[in-house]
Amino acid sequence: MRSPCPAPRAPRAPLASLLLTLLLLLTLLSASLVAPRVARARGKFPRFIRGMALGHHTAPRASDVDRALRELKALGVGFVSIVTSWSSADVRSTTIQRRAGHTPSDATLSRMIRQARGHGIKVMLFPIIDVRRRRPLEWRGTIKPTSWTAWWKSYQRFILHHARLAQRARAEILCIGSELVTTEKMRGRWAKLIKQIRRVYRGKLLYSANWDHYDPVSFWDLIDLVGLTAYYSLAQRRDAKVPEMVQAWGRAKKKLVSWARRKKRRLVFTEVGYPSLDGGAVSPWDYTQGTSVDLDEQRRAFQAFVKAWDKVPELQGVFFWDWYGGGGPKDKSYTPRGKPAAKVIEAWYKRLAAAEKR
């Protein structure tokens, strides 16, 4: 049935108006061809990041990476952190550059990211600064360059290089800095850099603070994910049981949760790990203690972490440190590979993955 009152026809636009419209369309088309095409963030982001750092040599074989990724997939891992480092000569240096025999090539990093995504595992690219010559108590958290202007120019080149690489390889998260304590109050510098990063990279941005220095970071509101390392001591004696370790976590957790609620942000632990040696839970940051292998202390430490942080809404995810080397019953390093700790992680991650599907 025809409408009783047909809509009036639009009046014909004058020729000048049509030409103006055509010119505008041509301008917009030209701009879109010239402007960099930056894709939006990839896919659905998980409610909880079930992560693991994927340790590697400078140029790992593709077959070794695939084997590790298959193992991690079977463990329930949904995210890997791929760490890469450039170097400064010392804490006073203004130059950050590749280090021969130490820095992976761009081709290697891109291949590893593609391999992970091929296994259905998402990726955080984690570029860090390695300080080669250090006096006691010096590390990347104590950098004090002779010229901050020159240092920031070098850091900009370093991080934008990895932002472009992360965008091309389609990494879901880019860590824009790790434990750079002496820079964290320089909000203006970070704001400018973050704006530049977002022009070339459209995934999520994370900054990783040191576990005892997260509150002074001045730019949390400018990034997507709040990250921090978590090498908290869980015991005062080497034979501590799981309940004691959970209690130790309780003290740190209370502060972290309170802080997260005040900031209205959730937390991502970018590094949580325990070397499988006697005293590994006492001093998780010290893998050079020289004590004997203790696989069960490592297992208890991971079990305590799960008991302390399971179903805590302020925690958005964790990357355990790390899946590197052969592991096994004689290994003293951080890797849970081939050790009882892996079963603790697997049980938790698979339960979380099942909950994610519901």
C-alpha positions, 0 to 999 in steps of 0.5 A: 500500500502506497504511503498517503503522503509521499516524501518530498524529493530532495532538491538538486544540489547546485553544481558548485556544491557538488564539486565541493563535496567531490573535492572533500571526498578526494581529500579524505581518500588521499589522506587515508592512502597516505596515513599509516594503516594501524589495525585495531586491537586483536580479537577478544581480550581474556578476562584473566591473563594466563601467562608464562614468560617464554625464555629463549636464546638469541636465535632459538630454532623454530622447532624448539619454540614450537615444542615449548609452545605446544607444552604451554598450550597443554598447560593452559597458558593463553599468553606468552611474554617474549622478552627482548633486551637492548643495552646501555654501557652503564647507568650514566649512559645516554645510549640504548642499542642492540647488543651483539650476541645478546639481542634477538633479531627482529626476524626472530622476534616476529617469527616467535610472535607468529608461532605463538599466535599459530598455536592460539596463544596471545603475545606480550612483547616485553622489551627491556634495558640491560645495563652491562657494567654495574657497581653494587646496587646499580641496575636499570632502576637506578639509571641517571644519565649524563643527559636526560634529553639524550637518554629519552631520545634514545629510549624513544627510538628503542621503544618505537622500534618495538612498537612497530614490530609488535604492530606488524607481528600482531602482538596483543600487548606491548610493554612500554617500560620495565622497572625504570624507577628514576623515570617514573615521576617524569609524567610529561616525558612519558605522556609524549612517548605514549602518544607517539606509541599509540600512533603506530601500535593499537594493541594494549599498552602495559608498564611494568613497575618494580614490586616495591615501587608501583605507587610513585608511577605518575602515568598509570592513567595513560596506559591500559594495563598496570603491571608489576613484578612480584618477587616477594619473600614468602618465608623466613625459613627454607622448610616453610609450608604452604599455609605460612607462605599464604600468610606471607602473601596476605600481607603484601596482597592487602596493600596491593588490593587496597592500592588497586581499589583506590586507583580503580585499576586491576593488576597484572604480575609481569614476573612471578617465579621461584628458583627450584632450590633450597631457599627459593621461596625465601629470596625469590629474586636470588637464583645464585644462592648456591644451595641444593635443588629443592623441587618441592619448595618451588611447588609449595611457592607456586601453590601458595601463590594460587591459594593467595590470589585465586578469585581475587578480582583486582588481579587481571593476570600473571606471567610466571617466570619462565619457560626456559631451558630443559628443566627437569628434576636436577635443574635449579633454575626458575623454569617449572618445566618438567617439575612438580610446580608445572602441575600446580600451574596446569590445574589452576590455568585449566580451571580458569580457562574452563570458567572463561568459556562459561 
